[in-house]
Amino acid sequence: MAPMLAALALLALISVSEQGPHEKRLLNSLLNSYNTLERPVANESEPLEVKFGLTLQQIIDVEWNDYNLRWNDSDYGGVKDLRITPNKLWKPDVLMYNSADEGFDGTYQTNVVVRNNGSCLYVPPGIFKSTCKIDITWFPFDDQHCDMKFGSWTYDGNQLDLVLKDEAGGDLSDFITNGEWYLIGMPGKKNTITYACCPEPYVDVTFTIMIRRRTLYYFFNLIVPCVLISSMALLGFTLPPDSGEKLTLGVTILLSLTVFLNLVAESLPSTSDAVPLIGTYFNCIMFMVASSVVLTVVVLNYHHRTADIHEMPQWIKTVFLQWLPWILRMSRPGKKITRKTIMMSNRMRELELKERSSKSLLANVLDIDDDFRHVPPPPNSTASTGNLGPGCSIFRTDFRRSFVRPSTMEDVGGGLGSHHRELHLILRELQFITARMKKADEEAELISDWKFAAMVVDRFCLFVFTLFTIIATVAVLLSAPHIIVQ
């Protein structure tokens, strides 16, 4: 019983799918003597006009009029159109010239819609892969123009004339927006070219897909982190040299920028035609950070210099202790840095040396040493104390209080001789102590000068590299055709 029910169902299905008699008769009448190799024109000297259009959703519109596929619909029961497989009809061999597909033709063969007036509409869907030169000069703020060139492969312009279906170009009504690219437009243009192989002109239709890269992703994932990292490199110049992390910070920032540059390189095509804009920006920032590392080494070198190893040249004193601090509006405790003091620095230095030497203990000791070396001991205590000079009043008083006693003149003369030698020993000790103190003061002042010079270099680099970063960032953003495309 089951096999019989299946057979009845099959018969019912066949009876439902029977063709109408008029459509069958029409197909037999049209295709009986139809030749797929014949160009469907009434006069072979006239070109066949083919309207060509493109919808940017994997569809191509090809429309032409076949002279051999015309009929009177009243003769065939009102049948006005037919769907015929393309292998049974003549169709133009329109291909994409710059195809990069393995099969060259990426369309799917669908039926041709034939109407009673002879018009044939062929709408094959397809995925096209075309060769396109990418210009990465302004990446990621770039626009790309990709051409899709369609034309007949064997029919010249005298036999097949391609006409744009719409002068505005391709149909963008069904276009699905892309997250990476923004579609500007897709204009079309008809070209007539005479190739070297053939004297006849060939007609093609070229559609130019104009797209613009969306920059929101690249702006917030590449440019903003790069600016922040370069700002951290600038903060390294404000870090004290004694912290021990000044050089480590610069090297770490340089490594971070190298990682970001590798991320950018992975998203770029491997080409040497042009250097991308973001690559130029990253190289400038990397050069700035590398220079900051080098100058950080110079700052640390200056900061840790000592007087027993290095002497400060005069040009460093002039540049880093006078002019640059004045230009950068830096102040130094105990020293006034103005243009007037800089211009009169030599004279003021001499005046300071004279003033300092007149008040120093070493000058008094040297004066006493000269008096005792050249003046013989006087016969009495009064004369001996009167010729020591004004600088030795302390020693004169101490001498009278400690060593002068009522005695004969011989005792006084002998006492003065012995105490004169003791005073020489005391003076030598004082000279040694004051010389060490003076040397320690000079070393401390020289170390302070080197540290201040290192501070000046730090401040100068902070201003220069901040200005460089701002100018580089603004120049890159202003030179781009557009900044943010969402």
Secondary structure, 3 states (H helix, E strand, C coil): CHHHHHHHHHHHHHHHCCCCHHHHHHHHHHHCCCCCCCCCCCCCCCCEEEEEEEECCCEEEEEEECCCCCCCHHHHCCCCEEEECHHHCCCCCEEECCECCCCCCCECCCCEEEECCCEEEECCEECCCECCCCCCCCCCCCEEEEEEEEEECCCCCCCEEEEECCCCCCECCCCCCCCCEEEEECCEEEEEEECCCCCCEEEEEEEEEEEEECCHHHHHHHHHHHHHHHHHHHHHHHCCHHHCCHHHHHHHHHHHHHHHHHHHHHCCCCCCCCCCHHHHHHHHHHHHHHHHHHHHHHHHHHHCCCCCCCCCCHHHHHHHHHHHHHHCCCCECCECCCHHHHHCHHHHHHHHHHHHHHCCHHHHHHHHHHHHHHCCCCCCHHHHHHCCCHHHHHHHHHHHHHHCCCCCHHHHHHHHHHHHHHHHHHHHHHHHHHHHHHHHHHHHHHHHHHHHHHHHHHHHHHHHHHHHHHHHHHHHHHHCCCCCCC
